[in-house]
Each structure stands twice: as C-alpha cells, then as structure tokens.
Amino acid sequence: MTIIGSRVDETGTLLRDGGAFYLRRDLGGRYQLELHRTPVDLVEKRVRLIGTLVGADLVNADGVAPA
C-alpha cells in the first residue's frame, strides 16, 4: 500500500477517458492523473510519470514524458 504524500516514479501507458487522464501502470492497476499540461500527443503511448500521490489512486503529476 502506498502512503498519500509519497513520490511516484513509474512507467505505463497513458490513457484518456473523457476529460480525465490515467496511467495504466506496468506494475498493475492504474492512477488517475492531475495534470498541469495536457499531453495529448502521448495518449496510448508508454510514458514515465513523476508526481505525488494525493489520494487513493490519484497522482498530482509533476511530469509525464516518453519512456
């Protein structure tokens, strides 16, 4: 179990569902993302996510970049 406030540094596939973005984690499960920028060019691609866990399966993303 990951503790709220923990740093997140993971890879996976960036998904979009309506107006929300998610990371389908390589380790299993998914995170919903709070993004400061909209990385539409990375949707359905493998990415690296760096951010902070702010809720159950919710990450405030500092950055999303190609993995």
Secondary structure, 3 states (H helix, E strand, C coil): CCCCCCEEEEEEEEEEECCEEEEEECCCCEEEEECCCCCHHHCCCEEEEEEEEEECCEEEEEEEEEC
